[in-house]
Amino acid sequence: MSSTKYVADTNAFLMLPASIKSQIDSHWYFHFITEIELLGKPGITAREVGSIKGLLKICTKIRHNESIGLLAISLRQRFRLKVADALIAATAIYSEVPLLTYDRDFARIARLNVVLLEM
């Protein structure tokens, strides 16, 4: 059985513990900016670092490339996105994989297949 694929927004990682993520029949991808957002949080504890690294280990990091960069620039200009959000959205569009997020602002982007999570 093949699993569903998603590019996960940073907030999807923050809201879903690794213990639950490992039981879901889906494969998550992430842009390196998500790793920076997760691990670069001021005051992050060693325990949190370990938990985040464990979660990221069961996912796939998508390497940045020129196409993603150009698409991110276009999205940032057109939709006034923050840099990280533009990179994450561009990664999902480039990869042709739905974006898994709690952030409703992504729904404004017609080219982006968004799966909105509920709190």
MIDOSE-1310 file (N, C-alpha, C; in nm, 2 decimals, decimal comma, always signed):
residues 119
msst	+0,08/-0,12/+0,00/+0,00/+0,00/+0,00/+0,09/+0,12/+0,00; +0,06/+0,21/-0,09/+0,15/+0,34/-0,10/+0,08/+0,44/-0,01; +0,17/+0,52/+0,05/+0,12/+0,63/+0,14/+0,10/+0,76/+0,06; +0,02/+0,85/+0,12/+0,00/+0,98/+0,07/+0,12/+1,06/+0,09
kyva	+0,15/+1,15/+0,00/+0,27/+1,24/+0,02/+0,23/+1,38/+0,04; +0,30/+1,45/+0,13/+0,28/+1,59/+0,16/+0,41/+1,66/+0,18; +0,41/+1,79/+0,14/+0,52/+1,88/+0,19/+0,46/+1,94/+0,31; +0,52/+1,92/+0,43/+0,47/+1,97/+0,55/+0,52/+2,11/+0,59
dtna	+0,43/+2,20/+0,62/+0,47/+2,33/+0,67/+0,52/+2,32/+0,81; +0,60/+2,41/+0,85/+0,66/+2,41/+0,98/+0,56/+2,39/+1,09; +0,44/+2,45/+1,08/+0,34/+2,44/+1,19/+0,28/+2,30/+1,20; +0,28/+2,22/+1,09/+0,24/+2,08/+1,09/+0,33/+2,00/+1,18
flml	+0,46/+2,03/+1,17/+0,56/+1,96/+1,25/+0,55/+2,00/+1,40; +0,52/+2,12/+1,42/+0,51/+2,17/+1,56/+0,38/+2,12/+1,63; +0,28/+2,10/+1,56/+0,15/+2,06/+1,62/+0,13/+1,91/+1,63; +0,21/+1,83/+1,56/+0,19/+1,69/+1,55/+0,32/+1,62/+1,61
pasi	+0,31/+1,56/+1,73/+0,42/+1,49/+1,79/+0,47/+1,37/+1,70; +0,60/+1,34/+1,71/+0,66/+1,24/+1,64/+0,59/+1,10/+1,66; +0,55/+1,08/+1,79/+0,49/+0,95/+1,82/+0,36/+0,93/+1,74; +0,29/+1,04/+1,70/+0,17/+1,02/+1,62/+0,21/+1,02/+1,47
ksqi	+0,30/+1,10/+1,43/+0,34/+1,11/+1,29/+0,39/+0,98/+1,24; +0,46/+0,90/+1,32/+0,51/+0,77/+1,28/+0,40/+0,67/+1,26; +0,28/+0,70/+1,30/+0,17/+0,60/+1,29/+0,08/+0,64/+1,17; +0,10/+0,75/+1,11/+0,01/+0,80/+1,00/+0,07/+0,74/+0,87
dshw	-0,03/+0,70/+0,78/+0,01/+0,64/+0,66/+0,03/+0,75/+0,55; +0,13/+0,83/+0,57/+0,17/+0,93/+0,48/+0,32/+0,96/+0,49; +0,37/+1,01/+0,38/+0,52/+1,04/+0,38/+0,53/+1,20/+0,37; +0,60/+1,25/+0,46/+0,62/+1,40/+0,46/+0,75/+1,44/+0,41
yfhf	+0,75/+1,55/+0,33/+0,87/+1,61/+0,28/+0,88/+1,75/+0,34; +1,00/+1,80/+0,34/+1,01/+1,94/+0,40/+1,13/+2,01/+0,33; +1,12/+2,14/+0,32/+1,22/+2,23/+0,26/+1,32/+2,25/+0,38; +1,45/+2,27/+0,35/+1,55/+2,30/+0,45/+1,51/+2,41/+0,54
itei	+1,44/+2,51/+0,49/+1,40/+2,63/+0,57/+1,31/+2,58/+0,69; +1,24/+2,48/+0,68/+1,15/+2,42/+0,79/+1,24/+2,37/+0,90; +1,35/+2,30/+0,86/+1,45/+2,25/+0,96/+1,51/+2,37/+1,04; +1,54/+2,48/+0,97/+1,60/+2,60/+1,03/+1,50/+2,66/+1,13
ellg	+1,37/+2,67/+1,08/+1,27/+2,73/+1,17/+1,25/+2,64/+1,29; +1,25/+2,51/+1,28/+1,22/+2,42/+1,39/+1,34/+2,42/+1,49; +1,46/+2,41/+1,44/+1,58/+2,39/+1,53/+1,64/+2,52/+1,57; +1,60/+2,63/+1,50/+1,66/+2,76/+1,53/+1,58/+2,84/+1,63
kpgi	+1,48/+2,78/+1,69/+1,40/+2,86/+1,79/+1,48/+2,90/+1,91; +1,48/+3,02/+1,94/+1,56/+3,07/+2,06/+1,51/+2,99/+2,19; +1,60/+2,95/+2,27/+1,57/+2,88/+2,39/+1,53/+2,74/+2,38; +1,55/+2,68/+2,26/+1,51/+2,54/+2,24/+1,59/+2,45/+2,33
tare	+1,53/+2,35/+2,39/+1,60/+2,26/+2,48/+1,66/+2,14/+2,40; +1,76/+2,08/+2,47/+1,82/+1,96/+2,41/+1,71/+1,85/+2,38; +1,62/+1,84/+2,47/+1,51/+1,74/+2,45/+1,43/+1,77/+2,33; +1,39/+1,90/+2,31/+1,32/+1,94/+2,19/+1,40/+1,92/+2,06
vgsi	+1,53/+1,95/+2,07/+1,61/+1,92/+1,95/+1,61/+1,77/+1,92; +1,63/+1,69/+2,01/+1,62/+1,55/+1,99/+1,49/+1,50/+1,93; +1,38/+1,55/+1,98/+1,25/+1,52/+1,93/+1,23/+1,56/+1,79; +1,27/+1,68/+1,76/+1,26/+1,74/+1,62/+1,34/+1,66/+1,52
kgll	+1,47/+1,63/+1,56/+1,56/+1,56/+1,48/+1,50/+1,42/+1,45; +1,44/+1,36/+1,55/+1,38/+1,23/+1,53/+1,27/+1,23/+1,44; +1,19/+1,33/+1,44/+1,07/+1,35/+1,35/+1,12/+1,38/+1,21; +1,22/+1,46/+1,19/+1,27/+1,49/+1,06/+1,34/+1,37/+1,00
kict	+1,39/+1,29/+1,08/+1,46/+1,17/+1,03/+1,37/+1,07/+0,95; +1,24/+1,07/+0,99/+1,14/+0,99/+0,92/+1,08/+1,05/+0,81; +1,12/+1,17/+0,77/+1,07/+1,25/+0,66/+1,18/+1,27/+0,56; +1,15/+1,33/+0,45/+1,25/+1,36/+0,34/+1,27/+1,51/+0,32
kirh	+1,40/+1,55/+0,33/+1,43/+1,69/+0,31/+1,45/+1,71/+0,16; +1,38/+1,81/+0,10/+1,39/+1,85/-0,04/+1,50/+1,96/-0,05; +1,60/+1,93/-0,13/+1,71/+2,02/-0,15/+1,66/+2,14/-0,23; +1,71/+2,26/-0,19/+1,68/+2,38/-0,26/+1,74/+2,38/-0,39
nesi	+1,68/+2,44/-0,49/+1,74/+2,45/-0,62/+1,69/+2,58/-0,69; +1,74/+2,61/-0,80/+1,71/+2,74/-0,87/+1,56/+2,75/-0,90; +1,50/+2,64/-0,95/+1,36/+2,65/-0,98/+1,27/+2,68/-0,86; +1,30/+2,62/-0,75/+1,23/+2,65/-0,63/+1,25/+2,80/-0,59
glla	+1,38/+2,84/-0,60/+1,41/+2,98/-0,56/+1,33/+3,08/-0,65; +1,33/+3,06/-0,78/+1,26/+3,15/-0,87/+1,11/+3,15/-0,84; +1,06/+3,03/-0,82/+0,91/+3,02/-0,79/+0,88/+3,09/-0,65; +0,97/+3,08/-0,56/+0,95/+3,14/-0,43/+0,95/+3,30/-0,44
islr	+1,04/+3,35/-0,53/+1,05/+3,49/-0,55/+0,91/+3,54/-0,61; +0,86/+3,47/-0,71/+0,74/+3,50/-0,77/+0,62/+3,50/-0,67; +0,62/+3,40/-0,59/+0,51/+3,38/-0,49/+0,52/+3,49/-0,38; +0,64/+3,53/-0,34/+0,66/+3,63/-0,24/+0,61/+3,77/-0,29
qrfr	+0,65/+3,79/-0,42/+0,61/+3,92/-0,48/+0,45/+3,93/-0,50; +0,40/+3,82/-0,55/+0,26/+3,82/-0,59/+0,16/+3,82/-0,46; +0,20/+3,74/-0,36/+0,11/+3,71/-0,25/+0,17/+3,77/-0,12; +0,28/+3,85/-0,13/+0,34/+3,91/-0,01/+0,36/+3,81/+0,11
lkva	+0,42/+3,70/+0,07/+0,45/+3,59/+0,17/+0,58/+3,62/+0,24; +0,59/+3,57/+0,36/+0,72/+3,57/+0,43/+0,81/+3,48/+0,35; +0,94/+3,50/+0,36/+1,04/+3,43/+0,29/+1,02/+3,28/+0,31; +1,01/+3,24/+0,44/+1,00/+3,09/+0,47/+0,87/+3,04/+0,40
dali	+0,76/+3,11/+0,41/+0,63/+3,06/+0,35/+0,64/+3,05/+0,20; +0,71/+3,15/+0,14/+0,73/+3,14/+0,00/+0,81/+3,02/-0,05; +0,92/+2,99/+0,03/+1,00/+2,87/+0,00/+0,92/+2,74/+0,02; +0,84/+2,73/+0,12/+0,77/+2,61/+0,15/+0,66/+2,59/+0,04
aata	+0,59/+2,70/+0,01/+0,49/+2,69/-0,10/+0,55/+2,65/-0,23; +0,66/+2,72/-0,26/+0,73/+2,69/-0,39/+0,78/+2,54/-0,40; +0,82/+2,49/-0,28/+0,87/+2,35/-0,28/+0,75/+2,26/-0,31; +0,63/+2,28/-0,25/+0,52/+2,20/-0,27/+0,47/+2,21/-0,42
iyse	+0,47/+2,33/-0,48/+0,43/+2,34/-0,62/+0,53/+2,27/-0,71; +0,66/+2,30/-0,68/+0,77/+2,24/-0,77/+0,76/+2,08/-0,76; +0,74/+2,03/-0,64/+0,73/+1,89/-0,62/+0,60/+1,82/-0,66; +0,50/+1,90/-0,69/+0,37/+1,85/-0,72/+0,31/+1,76/-0,61
vpll	+0,33/+1,81/-0,49/+0,29/+1,74/-0,37/+0,20/+1,84/-0,29; +0,09/+1,80/-0,23/+0,01/+1,89/-0,15/+0,08/+1,94/-0,03; +0,05/+2,06/+0,01/+0,11/+2,12/+0,13/+0,02/+2,10/+0,25; +0,07/+2,04/+0,35/+0,00/+2,01/+0,47/+0,03/+2,12/+0,57
tydr	-0,08/+2,20/+0,61/-0,06/+2,31/+0,70/-0,18/+2,35/+0,78; -0,16/+2,43/+0,88/-0,27/+2,49/+0,96/-0,29/+2,63/+0,91; -0,21/+2,68/+0,83/-0,21/+2,82/+0,78/-0,30/+2,85/+0,66; -0,42/+2,91/+0,69/-0,52/+2,93/+0,59/-0,47/+3,03/+0,48
dfar	-0,37/+3,11/+0,50/-0,32/+3,20/+0,41/-0,27/+3,13/+0,28; -0,23/+3,01/+0,29/-0,18/+2,94/+0,17/-0,29/+2,91/+0,07; -0,41/+2,91/+0,12/-0,53/+2,88/+0,03/-0,55/+2,99/-0,08; -0,49/+3,10/-0,06/-0,50/+3,21/-0,16/-0,42/+3,18/-0,29
iarl	-0,33/+3,08/-0,29/-0,24/+3,05/-0,40/-0,31/+2,94/-0,48; -0,36/+2,98/-0,59/-0,44/+2,88/-0,68/-0,36/+2,76/-0,72; -0,23/+2,78/-0,76/-0,15/+2,67/-0,81/-0,11/+2,57/-0,70; -0,14/+2,61/-0,58/-0,09/+2,53/-0,46/-0,20/+2,44/-0,41
nvvl	-0,18/+2,31/-0,41/-0,27/+2,21/-0,35/-0,25/+2,21/-0,20; -0,35/+2,27/-0,13/-0,34/+2,28/+0,02/-0,43/+2,19/+0,09; -0,37/+2,12/+0,19/-0,45/+2,04/+0,28/-0,45/+2,11/+0,41; -0,56/+2,17/+0,45/-0,57/+2,25/+0,57/-0,60/+2,16/+0,69
lem	-0,52/+2,17/+0,79/-0,54/+2,09/+0,92/-0,63/+2,18/+1,01; -0,70/+2,12/+1,10/-0,78/+2,19/+1,19/-0,72/+2,17/+1,33; -0,73/+2,27/+1,41/-0,68/+2,26/+1,55/-0,78/+2,20/+1,64
